[in-house]
Amino acid sequence: MEEKNKLYVGNLEYSVTEEELAQTFNENGIETGELRIVKDRYTGKSKGFGFVEVEEKDVQRAIDVMDGKDLKGRKLRVSRARRPRERFNKRRYDFRGKTG
């Protein structure tokens, strides 16, 4: 398989499983790699979005075909995933909040 690219998939109905999401992509002619629905770490419930890996050659087609596609009564929002931002400033802070 070629280099993989992550797609963001949003507006998921909370009961959608990873298997159902993969099946929806596959039924529309898009081969998926790793797929993950993001879940709340405490409750284990879906947060309503996830990420799907597809081959570079399939990225634009996947967006064109899947964005707005109905899954369990909700229209999917599909776009290229953005790199996560750093959570903290690179400076170090001491326990009083002063930089060091």
MOPAC internal coordinates of N, CA, C and O (Angstrom, degrees):
PM7 1SCF
backbone

  N    0.0000 0     0.00 0     0.00 0    0    0    0
  C    1.4430 1     0.00 0     0.00 0    1    0    0
  C    1.5230 1   109.58 1     0.00 0    2    1    0
  O    1.2310 1   120.89 1   -31.19 1    3    2    1
  N    1.3294 1   115.91 1   148.81 1    3    2    1
  C    1.4562 1   120.90 1   178.85 1    5    3    2
  C    1.5222 1   110.64 1   -72.12 1    6    5    3
  O    1.2310 1   121.58 1     1.79 1    7    6    5
  N    1.3341 1   114.58 1  -178.21 1    7    6    5
  C    1.4605 1   119.95 1   176.23 1    9    7    6
  C    1.5248 1   109.52 1   -59.79 1   10    9    7
  O    1.2310 1   121.09 1   -39.49 1   11   10    9
  N    1.3217 1   115.52 1   140.51 1   11   10    9
  C    1.4666 1   120.47 1  -177.14 1   13   11   10
  C    1.5200 1   110.52 1   -95.63 1   14   13   11
  O    1.2310 1   121.77 1   -29.57 1   15   14   13
  N    1.3052 1   114.21 1   150.43 1   15   14   13
  C    1.4515 1   121.49 1   176.40 1   17   15   14
  C    1.5049 1   108.80 1  -130.91 1   18   17   15
  O    1.2310 1   120.67 1   -38.20 1   19   18   17
  N    1.3250 1   116.33 1   141.80 1   19   18   17
  C    1.4567 1   120.26 1  -178.07 1   21   19   18
  C    1.5137 1   111.08 1   -91.12 1   22   21   19
  O    1.2310 1   122.26 1   -42.02 1   23   22   21
  N    1.3170 1   113.27 1   137.98 1   23   22   21
  C    1.4537 1   121.13 1   172.20 1   25   23   22
  C    1.5160 1   108.49 1  -110.73 1   26   25   23
  O    1.2310 1   121.18 1   -36.60 1   27   26   25
  N    1.3145 1   115.34 1   143.40 1   27   26   25
  C    1.4605 1   121.78 1   172.17 1   29   27   26
  C    1.5198 1   106.46 1   -88.68 1   30   29   27
  O    1.2310 1   120.21 1   -46.75 1   31   30   29
  N    1.3249 1   117.20 1   133.25 1   31   30   29
  C    1.4636 1   122.08 1   176.43 1   33   31   30
  C    1.5219 1   106.77 1  -123.96 1   34   33   31
  O    1.2310 1   120.82 1   -66.49 1   35   34   33
  N    1.3235 1   116.04 1   113.51 1   35   34   33
  C    1.4565 1   120.57 1  -177.26 1   37   35   34
  C    1.5122 1   112.49 1  -116.82 1   38   37   35
  O    1.2310 1   121.08 1    -3.36 1   39   38   37
  N    1.3157 1   115.55 1   176.64 1   39   38   37
  C    1.4627 1   125.22 1  -178.93 1   41   39   38
  C    1.5241 1   111.73 1    63.68 1   42   41   39
  O    1.2310 1   120.80 1  -147.29 1   43   42   41
  N    1.3274 1   116.07 1    32.71 1   43   42   41
  C    1.4615 1   120.14 1   177.60 1   45   43   42
  C    1.5247 1   110.02 1   -74.24 1   46   45   43
  O    1.2310 1   120.73 1   -40.59 1   47   46   45
  N    1.3095 1   116.21 1   139.41 1   47   46   45
  C    1.4627 1   121.36 1   171.52 1   49   47   46
  C    1.5288 1   104.58 1   -65.97 1   50   49   47
  O    1.2310 1   120.27 1   -40.21 1   51   50   49
  N    1.3163 1   117.09 1   139.79 1   51   50   49
  C    1.4643 1   120.76 1  -170.62 1   53   51   50
  C    1.5268 1   114.91 1   -63.65 1   54   53   51
  O    1.2310 1   119.62 1   160.58 1   55   54   53
  N    1.3258 1   118.33 1   -19.42 1   55   54   53
  C    1.4669 1   119.95 1  -179.81 1   57   55   54
  C    1.5250 1   113.22 1   -90.54 1   58   57   55
  O    1.2310 1   119.65 1   175.45 1   59   58   57
  N    1.3394 1   118.26 1    -4.55 1   59   58   57
  C    1.4688 1   121.21 1  -179.10 1   61   59   58
  C    1.5257 1   109.54 1   -63.58 1   62   61   59
  O    1.2310 1   121.05 1   -47.42 1   63   62   61
  N    1.3390 1   115.59 1   132.58 1   63   62   61
  C    1.4656 1   121.16 1   178.42 1   65   63   62
  C    1.5275 1   109.94 1   -96.58 1   66   65   63
  O    1.2310 1   120.91 1   -15.52 1   67   66   65
  N    1.3190 1   115.87 1   164.48 1   67   66   65
  C    1.4585 1   120.51 1   176.64 1   69   67   66
  C    1.5225 1   110.53 1   -61.23 1   70   69   67
  O    1.2310 1   120.42 1   143.23 1   71   70   69
  N    1.3285 1   116.79 1   -36.77 1   71   70   69
  C    1.4643 1   121.09 1   179.05 1   73   71   70
  C    1.5289 1   110.67 1   -64.08 1   74   73   71
  O    1.2310 1   120.22 1   137.27 1   75   74   73
  N    1.3304 1   117.19 1   -42.73 1   75   74   73
  C    1.4665 1   120.74 1   179.27 1   77   75   74
  C    1.5286 1   111.20 1   -65.90 1   78   77   75
  O    1.2310 1   120.43 1   140.74 1   79   78   77
  N    1.3157 1   116.78 1   -39.26 1   79   78   77
  C    1.4605 1   120.24 1   178.97 1   81   79   78
  C    1.5250 1   110.49 1   -65.85 1   82   81   79
  O    1.2310 1   120.24 1   134.98 1   83   82   81
  N    1.3262 1   117.15 1   -45.02 1   83   82   81
  C    1.4668 1   120.98 1   177.62 1   85   83   82
  C    1.5224 1   110.45 1   -60.63 1   86   85   83
  O    1.2310 1   120.30 1   136.75 1   87   86   85
  N    1.3187 1   117.03 1   -43.25 1   87   86   85
  C    1.4638 1   121.46 1  -179.86 1   89   87   86
  C    1.5279 1   110.87 1   -61.85 1   90   89   87
  O    1.2310 1   120.23 1   139.80 1   91   90   89
  N    1.3260 1   117.17 1   -40.20 1   91   90   89
  C    1.4624 1   121.03 1   179.35 1   93   91   90
  C    1.5235 1   110.66 1   -62.99 1   94   93   91
  O    1.2310 1   120.17 1   136.09 1   95   94   93
  N    1.3260 1   117.29 1   -43.91 1   95   94   93
  C    1.4654 1   120.20 1   176.96 1   97   95   94
  C    1.5278 1   109.98 1   -63.71 1   98   97   95
  O    1.2310 1   120.23 1   132.59 1   99   98   97
  N    1.3381 1   117.16 1   -47.41 1   99   98   97
  C    1.4649 1   121.19 1  -177.54 1  101   99   98
  C    1.5240 1   112.32 1   -62.70 1  102  101   99
  O    1.2310 1   120.21 1   140.35 1  103  102  101
  N    1.3355 1   117.20 1   -39.65 1  103  102  101
  C    1.4693 1   121.05 1   178.68 1  105  103  102
  C    1.5218 1   111.78 1   -63.79 1  106  105  103
  O    1.2310 1   120.46 1   158.23 1  107  106  105
  N    1.3110 1   116.73 1   -21.77 1  107  106  105
  C    1.4592 1   121.76 1   179.09 1  109  107  106
  C    1.5222 1   111.93 1  -100.51 1  110  109  107
  O    1.2310 1   120.64 1  -161.88 1  111  110  109
  N    1.3399 1   116.38 1    18.12 1  111  110  109
  C    1.4545 1   122.07 1   173.10 1  113  111  110
  C    1.5139 1   115.43 1    78.90 1  114  113  111
  O    1.2310 1   120.07 1  -160.43 1  115  114  113
  N    1.3248 1   117.47 1    19.57 1  115  114  113
  C    1.4597 1   120.69 1  -179.37 1  117  115  114
  C    1.5185 1   109.15 1  -114.99 1  118  117  115
  O    1.2310 1   121.49 1   -64.64 1  119  118  117
  N    1.3321 1   114.75 1   115.36 1  119  118  117
  C    1.4641 1   120.70 1   179.84 1  121  119  118
  C    1.5208 1   108.94 1   -78.08 1  122  121  119
  O    1.2310 1   120.86 1   -49.75 1  123  122  121
  N    1.3140 1   115.95 1   130.25 1  123  122  121
  C    1.4617 1   120.03 1  -178.65 1  125  123  122
  C    1.5173 1   110.78 1  -107.01 1  126  125  123
  O    1.2310 1   121.49 1   -28.50 1  127  126  125
  N    1.3110 1   114.76 1   151.50 1  127  126  125
  C    1.4578 1   122.15 1   170.60 1  129  127  126
  C    1.5149 1   106.84 1  -101.11 1  130  129  127
  O    1.2310 1   121.03 1    50.63 1  131  130  129
  N    1.3153 1   115.63 1  -129.37 1  131  130  129
  C    1.4654 1   120.45 1   178.64 1  133  131  130
  C    1.5274 1   109.91 1   -62.66 1  134  133  131
  O    1.2310 1   121.28 1   -39.09 1  135  134  133
  N    1.3088 1   115.15 1   140.91 1  135  134  133
  C    1.4594 1   121.36 1  -178.28 1  137  135  134
  C    1.5196 1   107.99 1  -140.30 1  138  137  135
  O    1.2310 1   120.61 1   -43.09 1  139  138  137
  N    1.3382 1   116.44 1   136.91 1  139  138  137
  C    1.4650 1   119.15 1  -178.11 1  141  139  138
  C    1.5148 1   110.36 1  -146.95 1  142  141  139
  O    1.2310 1   120.71 1   -52.13 1  143  142  141
  N    1.3223 1   116.25 1   127.87 1  143  142  141
  C    1.4572 1   121.94 1   171.09 1  145  143  142
  C    1.5238 1   106.12 1   -94.39 1  146  145  143
  O    1.2310 1   120.56 1   -51.80 1  147  146  145
  N    1.3197 1   116.53 1   128.20 1  147  146  145
  C    1.4609 1   121.44 1  -177.41 1  149  147  146
  C    1.5267 1   109.18 1   -76.99 1  150  149  147
  O    1.2310 1   121.69 1   -47.64 1  151  150  149
  N    1.3334 1   114.38 1   132.36 1  151  150  149
  C    1.4662 1   120.58 1  -177.41 1  153  151  150
  C    1.5200 1   110.62 1  -123.42 1  154  153  151
  O    1.2310 1   121.14 1   -28.54 1  155  154  153
  N    1.3163 1   115.43 1   151.46 1  155  154  153
  C    1.4550 1   121.76 1   175.87 1  157  155  154
  C    1.5252 1   108.57 1   -63.76 1  158  157  155
  O    1.2310 1   120.30 1   -49.65 1  159  158  157
  N    1.3107 1   117.03 1   130.35 1  159  158  157
  C    1.4653 1   120.13 1  -175.39 1  161  159  158
  C    1.5220 1   113.23 1   -66.87 1  162  161  159
  O    1.2310 1   119.78 1   156.40 1  163  162  161
  N    1.3166 1   118.02 1   -23.60 1  163  162  161
  C    1.4650 1   120.61 1  -177.56 1  165  163  162
  C    1.5198 1   113.14 1   -93.85 1  166  165  163
  O    1.2310 1   120.54 1   140.72 1  167  166  165
  N    1.3321 1   116.57 1   -39.28 1  167  166  165
  C    1.4678 1   119.25 1  -176.63 1  169  167  166
  C    1.5153 1   112.75 1   -97.95 1  170  169  167
  O    1.2310 1   120.22 1   158.68 1  171  170  169
  N    1.3408 1   117.19 1   -21.32 1  171  170  169
  C    1.4551 1   120.68 1  -176.82 1  173  171  170
  C    1.5187 1   113.22 1    77.37 1  174  173  171
  O    1.2310 1   120.23 1  -175.29 1  175  174  173
  N    1.3361 1   117.17 1     4.71 1  175  174  173
  C    1.4676 1   120.77 1  -179.18 1  177  175  174
  C    1.5231 1   110.22 1   -86.87 1  178  177  175
  O    1.2310 1   121.30 1   -30.30 1  179  178  177
  N    1.3267 1   115.11 1   149.70 1  179  178  177
  C    1.4533 1   121.94 1   179.10 1  181  179  178
  C    1.5204 1   110.97 1   -59.71 1  182  181  179
  O    1.2310 1   121.24 1   -36.13 1  183  182  181
  N    1.3381 1   115.23 1   143.87 1  183  182  181
  C    1.4635 1   120.63 1   174.45 1  185  183  182
  C    1.5254 1   110.76 1   -93.56 1  186  185  183
  O    1.2310 1   120.15 1  -178.76 1  187  186  185
  N    1.3392 1   117.31 1     1.24 1  187  186  185
  C    1.4557 1   120.77 1   176.20 1  189  187  186
  C    1.5192 1   115.10 1    87.73 1  190  189  187
  O    1.2310 1   120.57 1  -165.81 1  191  190  189
  N    1.3408 1   116.51 1    14.19 1  191  190  189
  C    1.4586 1   119.41 1   175.05 1  193  191  190
  C    1.5165 1   109.59 1  -151.57 1  194  193  191
  O    1.2310 1   121.26 1   -14.13 1  195  194  193
  N    1.3211 1   115.19 1   165.87 1  195  194  193
  C    1.4489 1   119.71 1   179.92 1  197  195  194
  C    1.5106 1   111.04 1  -162.90 1  198  197  195
  O    1.2310 1   121.18 1     8.86 1  199  198  197
  N    1.3246 1   115.35 1  -171.14 1  199  198  197
  C    1.4532 1   122.32 1  -178.31 1  201  199  198
  C    1.5213 1   109.45 1  -134.80 1  202  201  199
  O    1.2310 1   121.29 1   -38.75 1  203  202  201
  N    1.3317 1   115.13 1   141.25 1  203  202  201
  C    1.4600 1   121.80 1  -179.59 1  205  203  202
  C    1.5209 1   107.71 1  -130.52 1  206  205  203
  O    1.2310 1   120.35 1   -47.83 1  207  206  205
  N    1.3244 1   116.93 1   132.17 1  207  206  205
  C    1.4596 1   120.59 1   174.82 1  209  207  206
  C    1.5172 1   109.11 1   -92.02 1  210  209  207
  O    1.2310 1   121.21 1   -44.94 1  211  210  209
  N    1.3360 1   115.28 1   135.06 1  211  210  209
  C    1.4649 1   121.65 1   174.50 1  213  211  210
  C    1.5247 1   107.77 1  -136.02 1  214  213  211
  O    1.2310 1   120.75 1   -17.07 1  215  214  213
  N    1.3211 1   116.17 1   162.93 1  215  214  213
  C    1.4602 1   120.21 1   177.80 1  217  215  214
  C    1.5215 1   109.28 1   -68.82 1  218  217  215
  O    1.2310 1   120.98 1   -29.88 1  219  218  217
  N    1.3339 1   115.73 1   150.12 1  219  218  217
  C    1.4675 1   121.20 1  -178.59 1  221  219  218
  C    1.5287 1   111.60 1   -52.71 1  222  221  219
  O    1.2310 1   120.34 1   138.49 1  223  222  221
  N    1.3108 1   116.96 1   -41.51 1  223  222  221
  C    1.4659 1   120.14 1  -177.70 1  225  223  222
  C    1.5281 1   112.78 1   -66.19 1  226  225  223
  O    1.2310 1   120.12 1   161.55 1  227  226  225
  N    1.3293 1   117.38 1   -18.45 1  227  226  225
  C    1.4642 1   121.20 1  -177.89 1  229  227  226
  C    1.5271 1   114.12 1  -100.91 1  230  229  227
  O    1.2310 1   120.05 1   177.66 1  231  230  229
  N    1.3343 1   117.52 1    -2.34 1  231  230  229
  C    1.4668 1   120.15 1  -173.52 1  233  231  230
  C    1.5214 1   111.87 1   -58.39 1  234  233  231
  O    1.2310 1   119.87 1   122.96 1  235  234  233
  N    1.3282 1   117.86 1   -57.04 1  235  234  233
  C    1.4646 1   119.67 1  -175.38 1  237  235  234
  C    1.5171 1   111.50 1   -65.26 1  238  237  235
  O    1.2310 1   120.29 1   140.48 1  239  238  237
  N    1.3275 1   117.06 1   -39.52 1  239  238  237
  C    1.4710 1   119.84 1   178.36 1  241  239  238
  C    1.5222 1   110.49 1   -63.33 1  242  241  239
  O    1.2310 1   120.35 1   138.99 1  243  242  241
  N    1.3351 1   116.94 1   -41.01 1  243  242  241
  C    1.4652 1   120.62 1   178.88 1  245  243  242
  C    1.5259 1   110.55 1   -61.60 1  246  245  243
  O    1.2310 1   120.35 1   137.19 1  247  246  245
  N    1.3281 1   116.94 1   -42.81 1  247  246  245
  C    1.4647 1   120.44 1   178.39 1  249  247  246
  C    1.5255 1   109.92 1   -63.98 1  250  249  247
  O    1.2310 1   120.53 1   133.15 1  251  250  249
  N    1.3432 1   116.59 1   -46.85 1  251  250  249
  C    1.4690 1   120.57 1  -178.54 1  253  251  250
  C    1.5209 1   112.17 1   -61.35 1  254  253  251
  O    1.2310 1   120.29 1   138.17 1  255  254  253
  N    1.3303 1   117.05 1   -41.83 1  255  254  253
  C    1.4663 1   121.74 1  -176.03 1  257  255  254
  C    1.5244 1   111.96 1   -79.26 1  258  257  255
  O    1.2310 1   120.24 1   138.49 1  259  258  257
  N    1.3261 1   117.14 1   -41.51 1  259  258  257
  C    1.4664 1   120.04 1  -170.02 1  261  259  258
  C    1.5287 1   114.88 1   -92.01 1  262  261  259
  O    1.2310 1   119.56 1   154.89 1  263  262  261
  N    1.3263 1   118.44 1   -25.11 1  263  262  261
  C    1.4620 1   119.73 1   179.67 1  265  263  262
  C    1.5270 1   108.90 1   -66.68 1  266  265  263
  O    1.2310 1   120.66 1   -58.98 1  267  266  265
  N    1.3142 1   116.35 1   121.02 1  267  266  265
  C    1.4633 1   121.55 1  -177.94 1  269  267  266
  C    1.5216 1   114.00 1    91.01 1  270  269  267
  O    1.2310 1   120.18 1   175.19 1  271  270  269
  N    1.3298 1   117.26 1    -4.81 1  271  270  269
  C    1.4715 1   121.87 1   178.52 1  273  271  270
  C    1.5192 1   109.22 1   -67.23 1  274  273  271
  O    1.2310 1   120.65 1   -42.99 1  275  274  273
  N    1.3292 1   116.36 1   137.01 1  275  274  273
  C    1.4610 1   121.42 1  -179.79 1  277  275  274
  C    1.5311 1   110.34 1   -80.82 1  278  277  275
  O    1.2310 1   121.11 1   -49.48 1  279  278  277
  N    1.3238 1   115.48 1   130.52 1  279  278  277
  C    1.4601 1   121.82 1   173.66 1  281  279  278
  C    1.5218 1   106.97 1  -138.47 1  282  281  279
  O    1.2310 1   120.98 1   -66.45 1  283  282  281
  N    1.3188 1   115.72 1   113.55 1  283  282  281
  C    1.4718 1   122.90 1  -179.12 1  285  283  282
  C    1.5311 1   112.14 1    54.57 1  286  285  283
  O    1.2310 1   121.46 1  -137.89 1  287  286  285
  N    1.3350 1   114.81 1    42.11 1  287  286  285
  C    1.4590 1   119.73 1   174.81 1  289  287  286
  C    1.5162 1   115.86 1    82.99 1  290  289  287
  O    1.2310 1   119.85 1  -174.31 1  291  290  289
  N    1.3195 1   117.90 1     5.69 1  291  290  289
  C    1.4678 1   120.54 1   178.99 1  293  291  290
  C    1.5151 1   109.64 1  -126.41 1  294  293  291
  O    1.2310 1   120.51 1   -37.86 1  295  294  293
  N    1.3170 1   116.64 1   142.14 1  295  294  293
  C    1.4608 1   121.62 1   179.10 1  297  295  294
  C    1.5286 1   109.45 1   -85.39 1  298  297  295
  O    1.2310 1   121.43 1   -58.97 1  299  298  297
  N    1.3249 1   114.87 1   121.03 1  299  298  297
  C    1.4630 1   120.34 1  -179.40 1  301  299  298
  C    1.5214 1   111.08 1   -65.84 1  302  301  299
  O    1.2310 1   120.80 1   -32.63 1  303  302  301
  N    1.3088 1   116.08 1   147.37 1  303  302  301
  C    1.4627 1   123.56 1   172.16 1  305  303  302
  C    1.5227 1   105.71 1  -114.00 1  306  305  303
  O    1.2310 1   120.91 1   -65.39 1  307  306  305
  N    1.3318 1   115.87 1   114.61 1  307  306  305
  C    1.4666 1   120.42 1  -175.63 1  309  307  306
  C    1.5244 1   109.48 1  -123.20 1  310  309  307
  O    1.2310 1   120.88 1   -49.79 1  311  310  309
  N    1.3232 1   115.92 1   130.21 1  311  310  309
  C    1.4614 1   121.88 1   177.88 1  313  311  310
  C    1.5249 1   108.51 1  -154.25 1  314  313  311
  O    1.2310 1   121.15 1    -9.97 1  315  314  313
  N    1.3278 1   115.40 1   170.03 1  315  314  313
  C    1.4645 1   118.79 1   174.54 1  317  315  314
  C    1.5171 1   108.47 1   -63.27 1  318  317  315
  O    1.2310 1   120.84 1   -42.51 1  319  318  317
  N    1.3118 1   116.00 1   137.49 1  319  318  317
  C    1.4664 1   120.20 1   177.20 1  321  319  318
  C    1.5246 1   108.49 1   -73.41 1  322  321  319
  O    1.2310 1   120.97 1   -37.36 1  323  322  321
  N    1.3043 1   115.75 1   142.64 1  323  322  321
  C    1.4626 1   120.80 1   175.57 1  325  323  322
  C    1.5170 1   109.17 1   -94.21 1  326  325  323
  O    1.2310 1   120.96 1   -27.49 1  327  326  325
  N    1.2998 1   115.77 1   152.51 1  327  326  325
  C    1.4682 1   119.90 1   176.59 1  329  327  326
  C    1.5227 1   108.63 1   -65.49 1  330  329  327
  O    1.2310 1   120.37 1   -38.15 1  331  330  329
  N    1.3300 1   116.89 1   141.85 1  331  330  329
  C    1.4703 1   118.74 1   179.43 1  333  331  330
  C    1.5261 1   111.04 1   -66.16 1  334  333  331
  O    1.2310 1   120.96 1   -37.27 1  335  334  333
  N    1.3244 1   115.76 1   142.73 1  335  334  333
  C    1.4645 1   120.42 1   176.27 1  337  335  334
  C    1.5167 1   108.55 1   -79.14 1  338  337  335
  O    1.2310 1   121.24 1   -25.38 1  339  338  337
  N    1.3125 1   115.23 1   154.62 1  339  338  337
  C    1.4616 1   118.60 1   175.82 1  341  339  338
  C    1.5153 1   108.24 1   -67.39 1  342  341  339
  O    1.2310 1   120.49 1   -40.38 1  343  342  341
  N    1.3036 1   116.68 1   139.62 1  343  342  341
  C    1.4585 1   121.11 1  -176.37 1  345  343  342
  C    1.5201 1   113.10 1   -77.33 1  346  345  343
  O    1.2310 1   119.86 1   149.25 1  347  346  345
  N    1.3142 1   117.88 1   -30.75 1  347  346  345
  C    1.4535 1   120.67 1  -174.77 1  349  347  346
  C    1.5163 1   109.87 1  -127.64 1  350  349  347
  O    1.2310 1   121.54 1   -26.82 1  351  350  349
  N    1.2991 1   114.67 1   153.18 1  351  350  349
  C    1.4438 1   121.40 1   173.54 1  353  351  350
  C    1.5352 1   107.47 1   -61.30 1  354  353  351
  O    1.2310 1   120.46 1   -34.17 1  355  354  353
  N    1.3160 1   116.72 1   145.83 1  355  354  353
  C    1.4665 1   119.59 1  -177.78 1  357  355  354
  C    1.5230 1   113.20 1   -69.49 1  358  357  355
  O    1.2310 1   119.98 1   160.32 1  359  358  357
  N    1.3343 1   117.65 1   -19.68 1  359  358  357
  C    1.4592 1   119.82 1   177.68 1  361  359  358
  C    1.5164 1   110.04 1   -66.99 1  362  361  359
  O    1.2310 1   121.19 1   -27.44 1  363  362  361
  N    1.3015 1   115.32 1   152.56 1  363  362  361
  C    1.4630 1   119.37 1   176.78 1  365  363  362
  C    1.5205 1   109.16 1   -96.40 1  366  365  363
  O    1.2310 1   121.23 1   -37.78 1  367  366  365
  N    1.2856 1   115.25 1   142.22 1  367  366  365
  C    1.4589 1   120.58 1   179.15 1  369  367  366
  C    1.5212 1   109.15 1  -117.34 1  370  369  367
  O    1.2310 1   121.01 1   -36.71 1  371  370  369
  N    1.3374 1   115.67 1   143.29 1  371  370  369
  C    1.4563 1   117.41 1   174.13 1  373  371  370
  C    1.5270 1   108.32 1   -86.19 1  374  373  371
  O    1.2310 1   120.15 1     0.22 1  375  374  373
  N    1.2994 1   117.31 1  -179.78 1  375  374  373
  C    1.4607 1   120.54 1  -173.70 1  377  375  374
  C    1.5283 1   113.43 1   -64.82 1  378  377  375
  O    1.2310 1   119.69 1   165.04 1  379  378  377
  N    1.3332 1   118.19 1   -14.96 1  379  378  377
  C    1.4710 1   121.10 1   178.33 1  381  379  378
  C    1.5195 1   111.37 1   -95.86 1  382  381  379
  O    1.2310 1   119.95 1  -178.30 1  383  382  381
  N    1.3278 1   117.70 1     1.70 1  383  382  381
  C    1.4553 1   121.35 1   178.78 1  385  383  382
  C    1.5149 1   114.34 1    89.40 1  386  385  383
  O    1.2310 1   120.19 1  -173.70 1  387  386  385
  N    1.3492 1   117.25 1     6.30 1  387  386  385
  C    1.4581 1   120.67 1   179.47 1  389  387  386
  C    1.5185 1   109.49 1   -88.86 1  390  389  387
  O    1.2310 1   121.29 1   -32.56 1  391  390  389
  N    1.3326 1   115.14 1   147.44 1  391  390  389
  C    1.4641 1   118.82 1   178.72 1  393  391  390
  C    1.5126 1   109.66 1   -78.91 1  394  393  391
  O    1.2310 1   121.92 1   -26.20 1  395  394  393
  N    1.3205 1   113.92 1   153.80 1  395  394  393
  C    1.4505 1   117.08 1  -176.97 1  397  395  394
  C    1.4634 1   115.02 1  -129.13 1  398  397  395
  O    1.2310 1   120.10 1   180.00 1  399  398  397

